[in-house]
């Protein structure tokens, strides 16, 4: 009888383990990557914020998918809204899922980026751009967590993103992504963590236009 009960306990334990494994596997496979990638796409600007607070500029932000056969990539272009033909930032973002709750938005610079100004209007133009012509900014990826449906929030690692802009030593990015807007706070600091560049009060609020 003892052996019978022992066998039953072992069997029940094995079944319980399998169920737990299946539940864990189901959690890990939870995939909100398409949701996040869709939220990041479109044209945005900070016009409303600039009208309310003169310390903020009206900035345009365009993010459109490219290289659809390679993964989840976006071409990103930022400029003063009145000077969109002269953007101050052109990047490629690669959006991936790291585990069941964390997503990464890696950043790439583009060689001869002036050749790609305005190409967000024709994303297929990037089919001719090779990965050999872009460089990953190691340590500058933004790690995002899903807060709720259509709501993600995250930031870069602590002092991991090197930046020499205006004499800075490193840069940080804090990002919040929602259905109708993206809030982005980029700042540069020196070796003593003194604020060198970027908005002082908080992030730029980019409202979605389309």
N, C-alpha and C positions, 0 to 999 in steps of 0.2 A: 504494500500500500504506500509506504514511504517513497519507493522508487517511482510509483505511478504519479504521486503528487509532485515529486521533483521534476518528472518529465513534463507534466502539464505546465508547471511554473516556467520551465525553460522555453517551452513552446510559446507561452503567452508573452514572455520577455522578448523573444525573437520577433514575434508579430508586432509588438509595440515599437521595437527599434525600427522595423521596416516602415511602419506608419510615420514615425518621427522623421525618418530619412526622406520619405515622400513629401511631407509637409515642408521640410527645410528646402528641398529641391524646388518646390512650387514657389516658395518665397524668393529664392535666388533668381528664379526665372521671371519674376515680376518685371515686366519691361515697360517702362514709361519713357523710354528714349524717343519714340516717335512723337509723343506729346511735347516733350521738351524741345526737340528740334523744330517742331512746327511753331511753337511760341516764339522762338528766336528769329523767325523769318519775317521780312517785311521792311517797310520804310517807317522811320520814326523821326521826331524832332523834339527839342526842349523849348519850343516857343512859349507854351503856357507858363512854364517856370520862369523864363527870362522876362516875361511881361510883369510877373509878380515881384521878382527879385532881380534888381539890376546887376547884382554881382555874378549872375549866371548869364552865359551867352546862349543865343539860339543856335543850337548845334543840330545838324542833320546826321542821321545814322541810317545806313542802308545795309541790310544783311540778307543775302540771297544764296540759295543752295547751288553748289557746283559739284562737278565730279561725282555724279549720282551713282556711277558704277564702282566707285572706290570706297564709299562709306558716307558718313554724315559730315560734309564739309560746307562751310559758308564763306563767301567772300564778304568782307566787312569794310565799309568806307565811311569815314567821319570827316566833316568839314563844317566851317561856319556856314550857316544856312544861306547866307547871302553870297558865299564864295564856294559853291559846290564844285566848281571846275578846278579848285585848288585844295583838295583834301589834305589834312594834316596827318591822317592816319589811314593806312591801307593794310589789312591783315587777312589771313585765312584762319578760320577757327575749325578745329576738328572736335566734334562732340561724340563722346563715347560713354558707355556704362561700365563702371569699375566693379560694382557689386550690386546687391539688391537695393541699396539706398543712396549710393553715391555716383555722381556723373562728373565727367571731366570735360572742360572746354579748353583744349590746348590751342596755343597761338603760334602762327607761323608768319614770318616776314616774307616779303616778295621781292625778288631781284628785279631791278628796273621797274619799280612799282608804278612810275608815271605812265607807263604804257597801258595800264589797266584802269585808269581813271574813267569813271562812268560806266564801266563794263558790267556793273550790277544790273543794268537794263537788259543786257544780253548774256546771261550766265553761261550759255554754251560756248562763248568765246574762250572760256578757261579750259576747254578741252585741249587746247594747244599749249597750255602751261604745264610743264613737267614738274614732278616732285623734286627734281634736281635743281630747280630754280627757286625753291622756297627753303627757309631755314626755321627750325623749331626753336622757340624761345624757352629753353629748358628752365623749369622752376617757375614759370609764369602762368601755368595752367590754373584755371579757376575750378575749384571742387564744389559742386552743387549738390544740395540735398532737396528732395521733394517735401515741401511743407504741407501741401494739400493739392487737390486737383488744380492743374494749371497754375501752380505756384511753386517756384524754386528759389533757393537762396544759398549763397556761398561766397567764398573768397579764395585768394591765393594763400600759399603757405607763408609762414612768418620769415621775412627777410630772404625769401628764396628767389625772388625775381630781380635780377640785376638790372640797374638802370643808371645811365650816366647823364641823362637829360638835365640840363641846367645845373650840373654839378652834383646831382643826386648820387646815392650809392645803391639804393634799391627802391623798387616800386611795389605798391600794394593795390589790389583791386577787390572791391566788395560789390557783389552783384545780386540783384533781386529781379526775378523774371515772373511777370504775371501775364494774364490774358490780354490786357490792353496797354501794357507799358513795360519798360525795362528801366530799372534804377541802377546806375553805375557810378561808383565813386573810385576814381583812379587818383592815386597820390604818390609823390616821390619824396624820399627822405635821405638825409645824409648819414654818415657813419655813426653820428650821435643821435640818430632817430629824430632829427629836427626836420620839420615839414619844409620842403623846398618848392614843390609845385603841386597843382591840383586844387580843386575846390576845398574850401576850409569848413563850410557849414555842414555839408552832406553831399550825397551823390546827385548827379544829374538825373532828372526825370524825363525819360524819352517816351512820349506818348505815341502809340501806334497810329499810323495814318491810313493803312489799308489792311 
